[in-house]
Amino acid sequence: MTDKVLMDRVDRFINILNQARDLGLTVADADAGQLTLCLPYSEKIIGNPETGVIHGGAITTLMDTTSGSVMICALDEFELCPTLDLRVDYMRPAEPGKPVYARAEIRKMTRNIVFTRCEAFQDDGEIVATCVGTFMRIGKDATPKAYRDMIMGVDQ
Protein backbone atom coordinates (compact mmCIF):
# COMPACT_ATOMS: atom_id res chain seq x y z
CA MET A 1 0.00 0.00 0.00
CA THR A 2 1.35 3.44 -0.88
CA ASP A 3 1.70 6.29 1.56
CA LYS A 4 -0.80 8.28 -0.57
CA VAL A 5 -3.45 5.53 -0.16
CA LEU A 6 -2.88 5.51 3.61
CA MET A 7 -3.03 9.32 3.80
CA ASP A 8 -6.30 9.33 1.86
CA ARG A 9 -7.83 6.70 4.18
CA VAL A 10 -6.80 8.60 7.30
CA ASP A 11 -8.04 11.86 5.77
CA ARG A 12 -11.49 10.35 5.10
CA PHE A 13 -11.60 9.00 8.66
CA ILE A 14 -10.58 12.19 10.50
CA ASN A 15 -12.93 14.28 8.37
CA ILE A 16 -15.94 12.40 9.74
CA LEU A 17 -14.83 13.05 13.33
CA ASN A 18 -16.48 16.30 14.44
CA GLN A 19 -13.75 17.30 16.89
CA ALA A 20 -10.96 16.59 14.38
CA ARG A 21 -12.76 18.55 11.69
CA ASP A 22 -13.46 21.45 14.09
CA LEU A 23 -9.78 21.58 15.08
CA GLY A 24 -8.72 21.52 11.42
CA LEU A 25 -6.56 18.40 11.78
CA THR A 26 -4.80 17.33 8.59
CA VAL A 27 -2.63 14.39 7.58
CA ALA A 28 1.04 15.37 7.35
CA ASP A 29 2.53 11.91 6.73
CA ALA A 30 1.56 8.24 6.79
CA ASP A 31 3.29 4.95 6.22
CA ALA A 32 2.98 1.38 7.47
CA GLY A 33 2.47 1.57 11.24
CA GLN A 34 3.20 5.30 11.60
CA LEU A 35 1.11 8.45 11.22
CA THR A 36 1.65 12.21 11.64
CA LEU A 37 -1.24 14.66 11.95
CA CYS A 38 -1.07 18.46 12.12
CA LEU A 39 -3.05 20.79 14.40
CA PRO A 40 -2.94 24.30 12.92
CA TYR A 41 -2.73 27.22 15.31
CA SER A 42 -5.96 29.19 15.63
CA GLU A 43 -7.61 31.54 18.11
CA LYS A 44 -10.27 28.97 19.00
CA ILE A 45 -7.70 26.60 20.59
CA ILE A 46 -6.01 29.19 22.80
CA GLY A 47 -6.05 28.17 26.43
CA ASN A 48 -4.49 31.32 27.88
CA PRO A 49 -5.58 34.54 26.13
CA GLU A 50 -2.74 36.53 27.72
CA THR A 51 0.02 34.33 26.28
CA GLY A 52 -1.72 32.68 23.30
CA VAL A 53 -0.66 29.22 24.48
CA ILE A 54 -2.70 26.33 23.05
CA HIS A 55 -5.12 24.63 25.44
CA GLY A 56 -3.92 21.21 26.59
CA GLY A 57 -7.24 19.66 25.60
CA ALA A 58 -6.61 20.47 21.93
CA ILE A 59 -3.21 18.78 22.12
CA THR A 60 -4.70 15.76 23.90
CA THR A 61 -7.36 15.49 21.18
CA LEU A 62 -4.64 15.71 18.52
CA MET A 63 -2.66 12.91 20.18
CA ASP A 64 -5.71 10.70 20.82
CA THR A 65 -6.87 11.12 17.22
CA THR A 66 -3.40 10.40 15.83
CA SER A 67 -2.93 7.36 18.07
CA GLY A 68 -6.41 6.06 17.27
CA SER A 69 -5.98 6.61 13.53
CA VAL A 70 -2.55 4.98 13.16
CA MET A 71 -4.34 1.60 13.00
CA ILE A 72 -5.51 2.58 9.51
CA CYS A 73 -1.82 2.51 8.52
CA ALA A 74 -1.30 -1.00 9.88
CA LEU A 75 -4.47 -3.00 9.24
CA ASP A 76 -5.38 -4.40 5.83
CA GLU A 77 -9.05 -3.54 6.40
CA PHE A 78 -10.47 -0.69 8.46
CA GLU A 79 -11.93 -1.45 11.86
CA LEU A 80 -12.92 0.90 14.63
CA CYS A 81 -10.52 0.81 17.57
CA PRO A 82 -11.92 2.85 20.48
CA THR A 83 -9.59 4.29 23.10
CA LEU A 84 -9.29 2.21 26.26
CA ASP A 85 -6.57 4.24 27.96
CA LEU A 86 -4.50 7.29 27.10
CA ARG A 87 -1.74 8.67 29.30
CA VAL A 88 -0.43 12.10 28.34
CA ASP A 89 2.67 13.77 29.77
CA TYR A 90 3.16 17.46 28.97
CA MET A 91 6.78 18.57 28.64
CA ARG A 92 6.32 22.27 27.81
CA PRO A 93 3.69 24.65 26.44
CA ALA A 94 3.35 24.76 22.67
CA GLU A 95 4.75 27.96 21.22
CA PRO A 96 1.92 30.34 20.22
CA GLY A 97 1.34 30.99 16.54
CA LYS A 98 2.82 27.68 15.35
CA PRO A 99 1.16 24.39 14.39
CA VAL A 100 1.61 21.30 16.51
CA TYR A 101 2.28 17.88 14.97
CA ALA A 102 1.66 14.48 16.51
CA ARG A 103 3.49 11.37 15.34
CA ALA A 104 2.09 8.02 16.50
CA GLU A 105 3.39 4.53 16.01
CA ILE A 106 2.11 1.10 16.89
CA ARG A 107 4.26 -0.54 19.54
CA LYS A 108 2.38 -3.85 19.65
CA MET A 109 -0.79 -5.26 18.14
CA THR A 110 -2.64 -8.30 19.46
CA ARG A 111 -5.94 -9.84 18.37
CA ASN A 112 -7.78 -7.64 20.88
CA ILE A 113 -5.58 -4.67 21.84
CA VAL A 114 -3.34 -2.16 20.05
CA PHE A 115 -0.60 -0.36 22.02
CA THR A 116 0.62 3.00 20.67
CA ARG A 117 3.17 5.67 21.45
CA CYS A 118 2.84 9.28 20.33
CA GLU A 119 4.82 12.53 20.50
CA ALA A 120 3.50 16.04 19.93
CA PHE A 121 6.08 18.52 18.66
CA GLN A 122 6.50 21.75 16.74
CA ASP A 123 8.67 22.75 13.78
CA ASP A 124 11.74 23.09 15.99
CA GLY A 125 11.47 19.38 16.86
CA GLU A 126 11.10 20.17 20.56
CA ILE A 127 8.64 17.78 22.20
CA VAL A 128 5.50 19.37 23.62
CA ALA A 129 3.92 16.19 25.03
CA THR A 130 4.13 12.41 24.85
CA CYS A 131 1.48 9.77 25.28
CA VAL A 132 0.97 6.04 25.35
CA GLY A 133 -2.39 4.57 24.48
CA THR A 134 -4.27 1.31 24.36
CA PHE A 135 -7.07 0.74 21.89
CA MET A 136 -9.60 -2.07 21.66
CA ARG A 137 -9.89 -3.94 18.38
CA ILE A 138 -13.57 -4.63 17.78
CA GLY A 139 -12.97 -6.38 14.46
CA LYS A 140 -13.92 -5.41 10.93
CA ASP A 141 -17.25 -7.25 11.11
CA ALA A 142 -18.39 -5.08 14.05
CA THR A 143 -17.84 -1.97 11.90
CA PRO A 144 -20.69 -1.34 9.44
CA LYS A 145 -19.68 -2.30 5.90
CA ALA A 146 -20.78 1.01 4.34
CA TYR A 147 -18.64 2.89 6.86
CA ARG A 148 -15.65 0.57 6.23
CA ASP A 149 -16.04 0.99 2.47
CA MET A 150 -16.16 4.79 2.81
CA ILE A 151 -12.87 4.86 4.80
CA MET A 152 -11.21 2.33 2.49
CA GLY A 153 -12.24 4.35 -0.58
CA VAL A 154 -14.44 1.64 -2.08
CA ASP A 155 -17.06 2.97 -4.53
CA GLN A 156 -20.54 2.14 -3.35
C-alpha positions as CSV (number, residue, x, y, z in Angstrom):
1,M,0.0,0.0,0.0
2,T,1.3,3.4,-0.9
3,D,1.7,6.3,1.6
4,K,-0.8,8.3,-0.6
5,V,-3.4,5.5,-0.2
6,L,-2.9,5.5,3.6
7,M,-3.0,9.3,3.8
8,D,-6.3,9.3,1.9
9,R,-7.8,6.7,4.2
10,V,-6.8,8.6,7.3
11,D,-8.0,11.9,5.8
12,R,-11.5,10.3,5.1
13,F,-11.6,9.0,8.7
14,I,-10.6,12.2,10.5
15,N,-12.9,14.3,8.4
16,I,-15.9,12.4,9.7
17,L,-14.8,13.0,13.3
18,N,-16.5,16.3,14.4
19,Q,-13.8,17.3,16.9
20,A,-11.0,16.6,14.4
21,R,-12.8,18.6,11.7
22,D,-13.5,21.5,14.1
23,L,-9.8,21.6,15.1
24,G,-8.7,21.5,11.4
25,L,-6.6,18.4,11.8
26,T,-4.8,17.3,8.6
27,V,-2.6,14.4,7.6
28,A,1.0,15.4,7.4
29,D,2.5,11.9,6.7
30,A,1.6,8.2,6.8
31,D,3.3,4.9,6.2
32,A,3.0,1.4,7.5
33,G,2.5,1.6,11.2
34,Q,3.2,5.3,11.6
35,L,1.1,8.5,11.2
36,T,1.7,12.2,11.6
37,L,-1.2,14.7,11.9
38,C,-1.1,18.5,12.1
39,L,-3.0,20.8,14.4
40,P,-2.9,24.3,12.9
41,Y,-2.7,27.2,15.3
42,S,-6.0,29.2,15.6
43,E,-7.6,31.5,18.1
44,K,-10.3,29.0,19.0
45,I,-7.7,26.6,20.6
46,I,-6.0,29.2,22.8
47,G,-6.1,28.2,26.4
48,N,-4.5,31.3,27.9
49,P,-5.6,34.5,26.1
50,E,-2.7,36.5,27.7
51,T,0.0,34.3,26.3
52,G,-1.7,32.7,23.3
53,V,-0.7,29.2,24.5
54,I,-2.7,26.3,23.1
55,H,-5.1,24.6,25.4
56,G,-3.9,21.2,26.6
57,G,-7.2,19.7,25.6
58,A,-6.6,20.5,21.9
59,I,-3.2,18.8,22.1
60,T,-4.7,15.8,23.9
61,T,-7.4,15.5,21.2
62,L,-4.6,15.7,18.5
63,M,-2.7,12.9,20.2
64,D,-5.7,10.7,20.8
65,T,-6.9,11.1,17.2
66,T,-3.4,10.4,15.8
67,S,-2.9,7.4,18.1
68,G,-6.4,6.1,17.3
69,S,-6.0,6.6,13.5
70,V,-2.6,5.0,13.2
71,M,-4.3,1.6,13.0
72,I,-5.5,2.6,9.5
73,C,-1.8,2.5,8.5
74,A,-1.3,-1.0,9.9
75,L,-4.5,-3.0,9.2
76,D,-5.4,-4.4,5.8
77,E,-9.0,-3.5,6.4
78,F,-10.5,-0.7,8.5
79,E,-11.9,-1.5,11.9
80,L,-12.9,0.9,14.6
81,C,-10.5,0.8,17.6
82,P,-11.9,2.8,20.5
83,T,-9.6,4.3,23.1
84,L,-9.3,2.2,26.3
85,D,-6.6,4.2,28.0
86,L,-4.5,7.3,27.1
87,R,-1.7,8.7,29.3
88,V,-0.4,12.1,28.3
89,D,2.7,13.8,29.8
90,Y,3.2,17.5,29.0
91,M,6.8,18.6,28.6
92,R,6.3,22.3,27.8
93,P,3.7,24.7,26.4
94,A,3.3,24.8,22.7
95,E,4.8,28.0,21.2
96,P,1.9,30.3,20.2
97,G,1.3,31.0,16.5
98,K,2.8,27.7,15.3
99,P,1.2,24.4,14.4
100,V,1.6,21.3,16.5
101,Y,2.3,17.9,15.0
102,A,1.7,14.5,16.5
103,R,3.5,11.4,15.3
104,A,2.1,8.0,16.5
105,E,3.4,4.5,16.0
106,I,2.1,1.1,16.9
107,R,4.3,-0.5,19.5
108,K,2.4,-3.8,19.6
109,M,-0.8,-5.3,18.1
110,T,-2.6,-8.3,19.5
111,R,-5.9,-9.8,18.4
112,N,-7.8,-7.6,20.9
113,I,-5.6,-4.7,21.8
114,V,-3.3,-2.2,20.1
115,F,-0.6,-0.4,22.0
116,T,0.6,3.0,20.7
117,R,3.2,5.7,21.4
118,C,2.8,9.3,20.3
119,E,4.8,12.5,20.5
120,A,3.5,16.0,19.9
121,F,6.1,18.5,18.7
122,Q,6.5,21.8,16.7
123,D,8.7,22.8,13.8
124,D,11.7,23.1,16.0
125,G,11.5,19.4,16.9
126,E,11.1,20.2,20.6
127,I,8.6,17.8,22.2
128,V,5.5,19.4,23.6
129,A,3.9,16.2,25.0
130,T,4.1,12.4,24.8
131,C,1.5,9.8,25.3
132,V,1.0,6.0,25.4
133,G,-2.4,4.6,24.5
134,T,-4.3,1.3,24.4
135,F,-7.1,0.7,21.9
136,M,-9.6,-2.1,21.7
137,R,-9.9,-3.9,18.4
138,I,-13.6,-4.6,17.8
139,G,-13.0,-6.4,14.5
140,K,-13.9,-5.4,10.9
141,D,-17.3,-7.3,11.1
142,A,-18.4,-5.1,14.1
143,T,-17.8,-2.0,11.9
144,P,-20.7,-1.3,9.4
145,K,-19.7,-2.3,5.9
146,A,-20.8,1.0,4.3
147,Y,-18.6,2.9,6.9
148,R,-15.6,0.6,6.2
149,D,-16.0,1.0,2.5
150,M,-16.2,4.8,2.8
151,I,-12.9,4.9,4.8
152,M,-11.2,2.3,2.5
153,G,-12.2,4.3,-0.6
154,V,-14.4,1.6,-2.1
155,D,-17.1,3.0,-4.5
156,Q,-20.5,2.1,-3.4
